[in-house]
Amino acid sequence: MFKFFDDKRFIKNLAFLAIPIILNELLNSAVNMLDTFMIGTLGEGPVAAVGLGNQIFFLFTIISFGINSGTAIFMGQFAGKNDMQSVHKTIGLSMLLTVGAAVVFACAALFMPDKIMHIYSKDKAVIALGCDYLRTIAVSYVFTAVIMVFNSALKVTGNTMQPMFTTFISFLINFAGNYIFIIRLGMSVRGAALSTLIARSCELLLQLVLMLTRTSPVITSPKNYFALSREFCKPFIGVSLPVVINEAVWAFGTSAYNIAYKFSGTVAQAALQIATTVQSLFLVAGLGVGSACAIIISNALGSGDKAKALDNSKKCIFFGVVVSVVMGCMLAVASPFIVGLFNVDTYAADSAYKMLIIISVGIILKTLTYITICGILRSGGDTKFCLVLESGSVWLIGLPMAFLGSAGLHLPIYVTFAMVYIEELVKAVIALKRVSANKWLRTLV
């Protein structure tokens, strides 16, 4: 086991990539937790409204993540060959797809927020608050789309510091905006949405300024981004399309959990929003290792070194497990203190605490599935297998468990939440077997 620590070059490379990614994701999660915490001072209704209103943003970000994950497979391998012209074309393709998705979701949030909120809640007050939130925040989806594309390109080309810095500035702006709009001006959920909109627009502006003034390699003439041909785009269909479908099907299934959870009531949903927001904060370390793993492996495959890619995949799994165990222990210790920060009733607080304890154990499984699926299998283009595994586990295991526990057996929310984790266990076992079979080791460019 300790031989993993002998390769100091690998450790240095992993740390160089992973630490800024972890900090970046930590800041992103902190922004969400900050919104939930500040809204949480107003009670269960606003917490549930913001959490459920953000389901459409969740769907958008997951689909966008799928688009960018698919294109990043090629970007990473093109970067490994030092083919920046093809990297630029891939950025352009990703931009067209991601911004296109953002426009669709922004229009839905602007023009049909009531229909969206009725899917997730039966509480009229929660629905009304959620509609206010969605109408205000909708435009930020377009800003977020552009940010995601450039962040993906920067990370693949080794610049993980800039996304971390721009996200940090966004966090500070969002914190100040939340304090002014929610606490000082009493704008409730609309204030939270306005703060996020301002923060995202400033983040995008800063990102563009930094890339232009530092002559980033991902920056080129606009015509170079969109000099696309059928021959160039065709390979993306076979590899990237399954990733996009995978994330879309998985996202809609995961979002459907909230349809099941609405049978547990508004208070239970508020507890769930607290738990899932905190969960994302403690998952970032494992996700950072997985994202760094994807860059390292895709670069190795792009250069034609399959042996190195295989060796690095094993090391990434090892480090991911170590990191997730540490984070799980930290969450278990911190859970009672975290729950105490929210102004919710005793049942909501107790349910949130129990779900955080479940997460502290399940975080290992979530980290393993992310590293194996997103970090390893997709890097070699094994995207069709990932599509079947992730979609199948959500729709055939996770979602039935959610409806069975909440709508069928009317179990406490934390029991239903634990039942859903069976999905992660099954997925982790199958993904590890697939990785060990080495069928994913392919050079695509």
C-alpha positions in Angstrom: 0.0 0.0 0.0 2.7 2.4 0.9 4.4 2.1 -2.5 1.8 4.6 -3.7 3.8 7.2 -1.8 7.1 6.4 -3.5 6.1 8.2 -6.8 6.8 11.8 -5.6 6.3 13.1 -9.1 2.8 11.7 -9.3 1.9 13.0 -5.8 3.3 16.5 -6.8 1.3 16.5 -10.0 -1.9 15.3 -8.3 -1.6 17.9 -5.6 -0.8 20.7 -8.1 -4.1 19.8 -9.9 -6.3 18.6 -7.1 -5.7 21.2 -4.4 -6.9 24.2 -6.5 -9.8 22.1 -7.8 -10.8 21.1 -4.2 -10.6 24.7 -3.1 -12.6 25.8 -6.1 -15.3 23.2 -5.4 -15.2 24.1 -1.7 -15.9 27.7 -2.5 -18.8 26.7 -4.8 -20.2 24.5 -2.1 -19.6 27.3 0.5 -21.7 29.7 -1.7 -24.6 27.2 -1.7 -24.3 26.6 2.0 -24.1 30.4 2.6 -27.3 30.9 0.7 -29.0 28.1 2.6 -27.7 29.3 6.0 -28.7 32.9 5.5 -32.1 31.9 4.1 -32.3 29.4 7.0 -32.6 32.3 9.5 -36.0 33.0 8.0 -37.4 29.4 8.7 -38.2 26.2 6.9 -40.4 27.7 4.1 -37.7 29.9 2.5 -35.1 27.1 2.9 -37.4 24.6 1.1 -38.3 27.2 -1.6 -34.6 28.0 -2.4 -33.6 24.4 -2.3 -36.5 23.2 -4.5 -36.2 26.2 -6.8 -32.6 25.4 -7.4 -33.6 22.0 -8.8 -33.8 23.4 -12.3 -30.3 24.9 -11.8 -29.2 21.5 -10.6 -30.5 19.9 -13.8 -28.8 22.6 -15.9 -25.4 22.3 -14.1 -25.5 18.5 -14.3 -26.3 18.5 -18.1 -23.6 21.2 -18.6 -21.2 19.1 -16.6 -22.0 16.2 -18.9 -21.3 18.4 -22.0 -18.1 19.6 -20.5 -17.0 16.2 -19.3 -17.5 14.8 -22.7 -15.6 17.6 -24.4 -12.9 17.5 -21.7 -12.0 13.9 -22.6 -10.9 15.2 -26.0 -9.5 18.5 -24.7 -7.3 16.5 -22.3 -6.0 14.2 -25.0 -5.5 17.0 -27.5 -3.6 18.9 -24.7 -1.5 15.8 -24.2 -0.5 16.0 -27.9 0.0 19.8 -27.7 -2.6 20.3 -30.3 -4.0 23.7 -29.1 -5.9 24.3 -32.4 -8.1 21.3 -31.7 -8.4 22.4 -28.0 -9.8 25.7 -29.2 -12.3 24.0 -31.5 -13.4 21.8 -28.7 -14.0 24.9 -26.5 -16.2 26.4 -29.2 -18.2 23.2 -29.5 -18.7 23.0 -25.8 -19.7 26.7 -25.6 -22.4 26.3 -28.3 -23.9 23.3 -26.4 -23.6 24.6 -22.9 -24.9 28.1 -23.6 -27.7 26.6 -25.6 -28.7 24.5 -22.6 -28.5 27.6 -20.4 -30.9 29.5 -22.6 -33.5 26.7 -22.5 -33.3 26.4 -18.7 -33.3 30.2 -18.2 -36.5 30.5 -20.3 -38.1 27.8 -18.2 -37.3 29.6 -15.0 -38.5 32.9 -16.3 -41.7 31.9 -18.0 -43.0 28.8 -16.2 -41.7 28.9 -12.6 -45.1 28.0 -11.1 -45.2 24.8 -13.1 -41.7 23.9 -12.0 -42.4 24.5 -8.3 -45.6 22.5 -8.4 -43.6 19.5 -9.4 -41.6 19.5 -6.2 -43.9 20.9 -3.6 -47.6 20.9 -2.4 -47.1 24.0 -0.1 -48.5 27.2 -1.7 -46.3 29.5 0.3 -43.2 27.5 -0.8 -44.3 27.6 -4.4 -44.8 31.4 -4.3 -41.4 32.0 -2.8 -39.8 29.6 -5.3 -41.3 31.4 -8.2 -39.8 34.8 -7.0 -36.4 33.1 -6.7 -36.5 31.5 -10.1 -37.6 34.6 -12.0 -34.7 36.6 -10.4 -31.9 34.1 -10.8 -32.7 32.8 -14.3 -30.3 35.0 -16.3 -27.4 33.9 -14.2 -27.6 30.4 -15.9 -26.1 31.9 -19.1 -23.2 33.5 -17.1 -22.6 30.2 -15.4 -22.5 28.3 -18.7 -19.7 30.5 -20.1 -17.8 30.2 -16.7 -18.1 26.4 -16.8 -16.7 26.0 -20.3 -13.7 28.2 -19.7 -13.0 26.7 -16.2 -13.0 23.2 -17.8 -10.6 24.4 -20.5 -8.3 26.1 -18.0 -8.2 23.0 -15.7 -7.5 20.6 -18.6 -4.5 22.8 -19.7 -3.1 22.8 -16.2 -4.3 26.2 -15.0 -6.3 25.2 -11.9 -5.5 28.4 -9.9 -7.5 30.9 -11.9 -10.9 29.1 -11.5 -10.2 28.9 -7.8 -9.4 32.6 -7.6 -12.4 33.8 -9.6 -14.7 31.5 -7.6 -13.3 33.0 -4.4 -14.1 36.5 -5.6 -17.6 35.3 -6.5 -18.0 33.9 -3.0 -17.0 37.2 -1.4 -19.4 39.1 -3.6 -22.2 36.7 -2.9 -21.6 36.9 0.9 -21.8 40.7 0.8 -24.9 40.6 -1.4 -26.7 38.1 0.8 -25.9 40.2 3.9 -27.2 43.4 2.2 -30.2 42.0 0.4 -31.4 39.3 2.9 -30.3 40.5 6.4 -30.3 44.3 5.9 -33.0 44.9 3.3 -35.2 41.9 4.1 -35.6 40.8 0.5 -35.9 37.1 1.5 -35.4 34.6 -1.4 -35.4 37.3 -4.1 -32.4 38.8 -2.3 -30.5 35.5 -2.4 -31.2 35.2 -6.1 -30.1 38.8 -6.9 -26.9 38.3 -4.9 -26.1 35.1 -6.9 -26.8 36.9 -10.2 -24.5 39.8 -9.4 -21.8 37.4 -8.1 -21.9 35.2 -11.3 -21.7 38.2 -13.6 -18.7 39.6 -11.8 -17.0 36.2 -11.8 -17.4 35.9 -15.6 -16.1 39.4 -16.1 -13.1 38.8 -13.9 -12.4 35.5 -15.7 -12.4 37.1 -19.1 -10.2 39.9 -18.0 -7.6 37.6 -16.5 -7.5 35.3 -19.5 -7.0 38.3 -21.9 -4.4 40.1 -19.8 -2.4 36.9 -19.1 -2.6 35.7 -22.7 -4.0 32.3 -21.6 -3.5 29.5 -24.1 -7.2 28.8 -24.2 -7.8 32.3 -25.6 -7.8 32.7 -29.4 -9.8 34.6 -32.1 -13.5 33.9 -31.9 -13.4 32.5 -35.4 -11.0 29.8 -34.3 -13.4 28.5 -31.7 -16.1 28.0 -34.2 -14.1 26.7 -37.2 -15.9 23.4 -36.8 -16.4 20.8 -39.5 -18.4 17.6 -39.6 -15.2 15.6 -39.6 -14.1 17.3 -36.4 -17.4 17.0 -34.6 -18.2 13.4 -35.6 -15.9 11.7 -33.1 -17.5 13.6 -30.3 -20.9 12.1 -31.0 -19.8 8.5 -30.2 -17.9 9.4 -27.0 -19.4 12.7 -25.7 -23.1 12.1 -26.5 -23.4 9.2 -24.0 -21.9 11.4 -21.3 -24.5 14.1 -21.9 -27.3 11.6 -22.0 -25.8 10.0 -18.9 -25.8 13.2 -16.9 -29.2 14.3 -18.2 -30.9 11.0 -17.3 -29.0 10.8 -14.0 -29.9 14.5 -13.2 -33.6 14.0 -14.0 -33.6 10.9 -11.8 -31.9 12.6 -8.9 -34.2 15.6 -9.2 -37.1 13.2 -9.2 -36.0 12.2 -5.7 -37.4 15.5 -4.5 -40.7 14.6 -6.1 -40.7 11.5 -3.9 -39.5 13.5 -0.8 -42.4 16.0 -1.1 -44.6 13.2 0.4 -42.6 13.7 3.6 -43.7 17.3 4.0 -42.1 20.8 4.0 -40.2 20.4 7.3 -38.6 17.2 6.1 -37.7 18.8 2.8 -36.0 21.7 4.6 -34.0 19.1 6.6 -33.0 17.4 3.4 -31.9 20.7 1.8 -29.6 21.3 4.8 -28.1 17.8 4.7 -27.5 17.8 0.9 -26.0 21.3 1.0 -23.6 20.2 3.7 -22.9 17.0 1.9 -21.6 18.9 -1.1 -19.2 20.7 1.2 -17.6 17.5 2.4 -17.6 15.7 -0.9 -15.3 18.3 -2.6 -12.0 16.6 -1.6 -12.9 13.4 -3.2 -14.3 15.2 -6.3 -11.1 17.2 -6.5 -9.0 14.0 -6.7 -11.4 12.6 -9.3 -11.2 15.7 -11.5 -7.4 15.8 -11.2 -7.4 12.1 -12.0 -9.3 12.7 -15.2 -6.8 15.3 -16.3 -3.8 13.2 -15.5 -5.2 10.0 -17.2 -6.5 11.8 -20.3 -3.1 13.5 -20.8 -1.3 10.2 -20.4 -3.6 8.5 -22.9 -3.3 11.4 -25.3 0.5 11.0 -25.3 0.1 7.2 -25.9 1.3 6.0 -22.5 -1.3 3.5 -21.4 0.9 1.9 -18.7 1.2 5.2 -17.0 -2.5 5.9 -17.3 -3.3 2.5 -15.6 -0.8 3.0 -12.8 -2.1 6.5 -12.1 -5.7 5.2 -12.0 -4.8 2.8 -9.1 -3.1 5.6 -7.2 -6.0 8.0 -7.7 -8.4 5.4 -6.2 -6.2 4.9 -3.2 -5.8 8.6 -2.5 -9.5 9.1 -3.0 -10.4 6.5 -0.4 -8.0 8.0 2.1 -9.3 11.5 1.5 -13.0 10.4 1.8 -12.4 8.6 5.1 -10.8 11.7 6.6 -13.7 13.9 5.3 -16.3 11.4 6.6 -14.8 11.5 10.1 -14.7 15.3 10.1 -18.4 15.5 9.1 -19.4 13.0 11.8 -17.7 15.1 14.4 -19.0 18.5 13.1 -22.6 17.4 12.3 -24.3 18.6 15.6 -22.5 22.0 15.4 -23.5 22.4 11.7 -27.2 21.7 12.4 -27.2 24.1 15.3 -26.5 27.0 12.8 -29.9 26.7 11.2 -33.1 28.2 12.6 -35.4 25.1 12.1 -37.6 23.2 14.5 -36.5 20.1 16.5 -37.8 17.5 14.0 -36.0 19.2 11.1 -32.8 19.6 13.1 -32.9 15.9 14.3 -33.6 14.6 10.8 -30.8 16.7 9.3 -28.3 15.5 11.9 -29.2 11.8 11.2 -28.8 12.4 7.5 -25.4 14.0 8.0 -24.3 10.9 9.9 -25.5 8.7 7.0 -23.5 10.9 4.6 -20.4 10.7 6.7 -20.3 6.9 6.0 -21.7 7.1 2.4 -19.1 9.7 1.4 -16.7 6.9 0.7 -19.0 5.3 -1.8 -19.8 8.6 -3.6 -16.1 9.4 -3.9 -15.3 5.9 -5.3 -18.0 6.2 -7.9 -17.0 9.7 -9.0 -13.3 8.7 -9.3 -14.0 5.5 -11.1 -16.7 6.8 -13.5 -15.8 10.4 -14.1 -12.1 10.3 -13.4 -11.1 6.9 -15.0 -13.6 5.3 -17.2 -14.7 8.4 -19.1 -11.1 9.5 -19.6 -10.6 6.4 -21.8 -13.9 7.0 -23.6 -15.8 4.2 -21.8 -18.8 6.4 -21.8 -21.5 4.0 -23.0 -20.8 1.7 -20.0 -21.0 4.7 -17.7 -24.3 5.7 -19.2 -25.9 2.3 -18.5 -24.4 2.1 -15.0 -25.3 5.5 -13.7 -28.8 5.8 -15.4 -29.7 2.3 -14.4 -28.6 2.7 -10.8 -30.7 5.9 -10.3 -33.9 4.8 -12.1 -33.9 1.1 -11.1 -32.5 1.4 -7.5 -32.3 4.9 -6.1 -35.6 6.3 -7.3 -37.7 3.3 -6.4 -36.2 3.3 -2.9 -37.1 7.1 -2.5 -40.7 6.5 -3.5 -41.0 3.3 -1.5 -39.7 5.0 1.7 -41.5 8.3 1.4 -44.7 7.8 -0.6 -45.2 4.0 0.0 -44.1 3.3 3.6 -44.2 6.9 4.9 -40.9 6.4 6.7 -38.9 9.2 8.4 -37.0 11.2 5.8 -33.6 10.0 7.2 -34.6 6.3 6.8 -35.6 6.9 3.1 -32.4 8.9 2.6 -30.4 5.8 3.8 -32.3 3.5 1.5 -31.4 5.6 -1.5 -27.7 5.0 -0.7 -28.1 1.4 -1.8 -27.7 2.8 -5.3 -24.2 4.1 -4.5 -23.1 0.7 -3.1 -24.2 -1.2 -6.2 -22.6 1.4 -8.5 -19.3 1.5 -6.7 -18.9 -2.3 -6.8 -19.7 -2.5 -10.6 -17.5 0.5 -11.5 -14.5 -1.0 -9.6 -14.9 -4.3 -11.5 -15.0 -2.4 -14.8 -11.9 -0.4 -14.0 -10.0 -3.6 -13.0 -10.9 -5.1 -16.4 -8.8 -2.4 -18.2 -11.3 -2.1 -21.1 -11.3 1.7 -20.7 -7.7 2.1 -21.7 -8.1 3.8 -25.2 -6.5 6.6 -27.0 -9.1 8.6 -28.9 -7.2 11.3 -30.7 
